[in-house]
């Protein structure tokens, strides 16, 4: 366990009181993975001097070694460089997907929970229809309508998560509406709009925002899947799902072309899920 120390104002004797917070190693490792992936996306040039799209003559399918840490692909391009530059494509796409799902789903669910009655029933039936459609099928249908590309794939993945955000947002709004302090706000003369904006919505967003971290990992996996199927970023754009797809024809002779991008996807998805499930440090 890694221990953090937080000074409290008093300890009963006039001096500061120290509280101990312990973070499990798995959580620290998850944060480390996410931070490294984010740095790859923000400043890839700091981590590699090779180009992600230009190959090196005579360096086709070289095994991992000292000069090329993760080997090279069939065109002589450094695989590590392509993974580093590909982080921007994958992570930005996942961020767009989560943003679309969060905004649209939260608006739908909170409106349904706040209005109640027939409006609630109608909106939730729309959500049920979205949940009845398999996520991959819905994403592919949206991509066919919008066209191929990373942004369109991200929007498609975001649409598939609208129903999940909407259900959670509605549940939270209904729960908060029945709280004692909300009833007290109405009893003291508060209008529906004032109580909604001051009490219901702010106290309903906590769980929805925490759920976004879990959806971020799912969005990475979904975008990588769409790119693997050929519906995401077009070659030679480096994207983790596309790297896996390009290397699948060389599994027998160049295993590293699929193994390392696949491990990157798995590591970031697991790290995002671990962070999304935690409540932070535990006071002792």
C-alpha positions in Angstrom: 0.0 0.0 0.0 1.1 3.5 -0.7 0.3 5.9 2.1 -0.6 9.6 1.8 -0.6 12.0 4.8 -3.3 14.7 5.1 -3.0 17.3 7.9 -6.2 18.1 9.7 -6.8 21.4 11.5 -6.7 20.2 15.1 -6.0 17.1 17.1 -7.5 18.2 20.4 -4.2 19.5 21.7 -3.8 22.5 19.4 -1.6 20.7 16.9 -2.4 19.4 13.4 -4.0 15.9 13.3 -2.7 13.6 10.6 -5.0 11.3 8.7 -3.7 8.4 6.8 -5.0 7.4 3.3 -3.9 4.2 1.7 -4.1 3.7 -2.0 -4.0 0.1 -3.2 -1.1 -0.7 -5.6 -3.7 -1.7 -8.3 -5.1 1.8 -8.2 -1.7 3.5 -8.5 -0.9 1.2 -11.4 -4.1 2.0 -13.1 -3.4 5.8 -12.8 0.1 5.3 -14.1 -1.2 3.5 -17.2 -3.8 6.2 -17.9 -1.3 9.0 -17.3 1.3 7.4 -19.7 -1.4 6.9 -22.4 -2.5 10.5 -22.0 1.0 11.7 -22.3 1.4 9.6 -25.5 -1.7 11.3 -26.9 -0.7 14.9 -25.9 3.0 14.9 -26.7 4.0 11.8 -28.7 7.2 13.4 -30.0 8.7 13.3 -26.5 8.5 9.5 -26.4 9.8 8.5 -29.8 12.0 10.0 -32.6 10.6 7.7 -35.3 7.8 8.6 -37.7 4.5 6.9 -37.4 3.8 6.8 -41.1 7.2 6.6 -42.9 8.9 3.3 -43.2 12.6 2.6 -43.0 14.3 0.9 -46.0 15.4 -2.6 -45.2 13.7 -2.7 -41.8 10.6 -4.8 -42.7 9.2 -6.9 -39.9 12.1 -6.7 -37.6 11.7 -8.4 -34.2 11.7 -6.3 -31.0 15.2 -5.3 -30.1 17.4 -2.5 -28.9 16.9 -0.2 -31.9 13.2 -0.9 -32.4 11.8 -1.7 -28.9 8.6 -3.3 -30.2 9.8 -4.2 -33.7 8.7 -2.9 -37.1 5.8 -3.7 -39.3 5.5 -4.9 -42.9 6.4 -1.5 -44.3 9.4 -0.9 -42.0 7.6 1.5 -39.7 8.5 1.5 -36.0 5.7 -0.2 -34.1 6.3 1.6 -30.8 6.1 5.0 -32.7 2.8 4.0 -34.3 1.4 2.9 -30.9 2.5 6.2 -29.3 1.0 8.3 -32.1 -2.1 6.1 -32.2 -2.9 6.9 -28.6 -4.2 10.3 -29.7 -6.6 8.7 -32.2 -8.0 6.1 -29.8 -8.2 8.2 -26.7 -9.6 11.3 -28.4 -12.2 9.1 -30.1 -13.2 7.6 -26.7 -13.4 11.1 -25.2 -15.8 12.2 -27.9 -17.9 9.0 -27.5 -18.2 9.5 -23.7 -19.0 13.2 -24.2 -21.8 12.4 -26.6 -23.3 9.7 -24.4 -22.9 11.8 -21.3 -24.6 14.9 -22.6 -27.4 13.3 -24.6 -28.1 10.5 -22.1 -28.0 12.8 -19.1 -30.3 15.3 -20.7 -32.8 12.6 -21.7 -32.7 10.8 -18.3 -32.8 13.9 -16.2 -35.7 15.4 -18.2 -37.6 12.2 -17.8 -37.0 11.9 -14.1 -37.8 15.6 -13.5 -41.0 15.7 -15.5 -42.4 12.3 -14.6 -45.8 11.1 -15.7 -46.4 10.5 -19.4 -43.2 12.3 -20.5 -41.2 10.0 -18.3 -42.9 6.9 -19.7 -42.4 8.0 -23.3 -38.7 8.8 -22.9 -38.0 5.6 -21.1 -39.7 3.6 -23.9 -37.3 5.3 -26.3 -34.4 4.2 -24.0 -35.8 0.7 -24.0 -35.7 0.6 -27.8 -32.1 1.7 -27.8 -31.2 -1.0 -25.2 -32.9 -3.7 -27.3 -30.5 -3.0 -30.2 -27.1 -4.7 -29.9 -24.5 -2.0 -29.4 -22.2 -3.1 -32.3 -25.1 -3.3 -34.7 -26.3 0.2 -33.7 -22.8 1.6 -34.0 -22.4 0.1 -37.5 -25.8 1.5 -38.6 -24.8 5.0 -37.5 -21.5 4.8 -39.2 -23.2 3.7 -42.4 -25.3 6.8 -42.2 -22.5 9.2 -41.2 -19.6 7.7 -43.1 -16.3 6.2 -42.1 -13.7 7.9 -39.9 -12.5 8.2 -36.3 -14.9 11.1 -35.5 -18.0 9.3 -37.0 -17.0 6.1 -35.2 -16.7 8.0 -31.9 -20.2 9.5 -32.4 -21.6 6.1 -33.2 -20.1 4.6 -30.1 -21.4 7.6 -28.1 -25.0 7.0 -29.4 -24.8 3.4 -28.2 -24.1 4.6 -24.6 -26.9 7.2 -24.5 -29.4 4.6 -23.1 -27.1 3.6 -20.3 -26.5 7.2 -19.2 -30.2 8.0 -19.5 -31.3 5.2 -17.2 -28.7 6.1 -14.6 -29.5 9.8 -14.7 -33.2 9.2 -14.4 -32.7 6.9 -11.4 -30.6 9.5 -9.7 -33.0 12.3 -10.3 -36.0 10.2 -9.0 -33.9 9.3 -5.9 -33.0 12.9 -5.2 -36.5 14.1 -5.8 -37.7 12.0 -2.9 -35.1 13.2 -0.5 -36.0 15.2 2.7 -34.1 18.3 1.8 -35.9 18.5 -1.6 -39.2 18.3 0.1 -38.1 20.9 2.5 -37.1 23.2 -0.3 -40.6 22.8 -1.8 -42.1 23.4 1.6 -40.2 26.7 2.0 -41.7 28.1 -1.1 -39.2 27.0 -3.8 -40.4 26.7 -7.3 -40.0 23.6 -9.4 -37.3 25.2 -11.6 -35.3 26.6 -8.7 -35.4 23.3 -6.8 -34.4 21.4 -10.0 -31.4 23.6 -10.7 -30.2 24.1 -7.1 -30.8 20.7 -5.5 -31.9 17.9 -7.8 -29.5 18.2 -10.8 -26.3 19.0 -8.9 -26.9 16.1 -6.5 -27.8 13.7 -9.4 -24.6 14.2 -11.4 -22.1 12.5 -9.1 -23.0 9.0 -10.0 -23.4 9.9 -13.7 -19.9 11.4 -13.9 -18.4 8.4 -12.1 -20.1 6.1 -14.6 -18.3 8.1 -17.4 -14.9 6.6 -16.3 -16.3 3.1 -16.8 -17.8 4.1 -20.2 -14.4 5.5 -21.2 -12.9 2.1 -21.1 -15.8 0.6 -23.0 -15.6 3.3 -25.6 -11.9 2.5 -26.2 -12.7 -1.1 -26.7 -15.6 -0.3 -29.0 -13.6 2.2 -31.2 -10.8 -0.3 -31.4 -13.3 -2.9 -32.6 -14.7 -0.7 -35.2 -11.2 0.2 -36.5 -10.3 -3.5 -36.5 -13.4 -4.1 -38.8 -12.3 -1.2 -41.1 -14.9 1.4 -40.0 -12.6 3.7 -38.1 -9.5 5.6 -39.1 -8.2 4.8 -42.6 -4.6 3.7 -43.2 -1.9 4.8 -42.7 -3.3 6.6 -39.7 -2.0 4.9 -36.6 -4.9 3.7 -34.4 -4.7 0.8 -32.0 -7.5 -1.2 -33.5 -6.2 -0.7 -37.0 -2.7 -1.8 -35.9 -4.2 -5.1 -34.7 -6.0 -5.5 -38.0 -2.9 -4.8 -40.1 -0.8 -7.3 -38.1 -3.3 -10.2 -38.2 -2.0 -11.5 -41.5 1.5 -11.9 -40.1 0.7 -13.7 -36.8 2.9 -16.7 -37.8 6.0 -14.6 -38.7 5.5 -11.3 -36.8 3.5 -11.9 -33.6 4.5 -8.5 -32.2 2.4 -6.6 -34.7 -0.9 -7.7 -33.0 0.4 -8.6 -29.5 1.6 -5.2 -28.4 -1.2 -3.0 -29.7 -3.7 -5.6 -28.2 -1.9 -5.4 -24.8 -2.1 -1.6 -25.0 -5.9 -1.7 -25.5 -6.3 -4.2 -22.7 -4.1 -2.2 -20.3 -5.9 1.1 -20.8 -9.4 -0.4 -20.7 -8.6 -2.3 -17.4 -7.0 0.8 -15.9 -10.0 3.0 -16.8 -12.4 0.4 -15.3 -10.3 0.2 -12.2 -10.4 3.9 -11.7 -14.1 4.1 -12.4 -14.9 1.5 -9.7 -12.9 3.1 -6.9 -14.0 5.8 -4.4 -10.5 7.1 -3.9 -8.4 6.7 -0.8 -9.8 5.1 2.3 -9.4 7.0 5.6 -8.0 4.9 8.4 
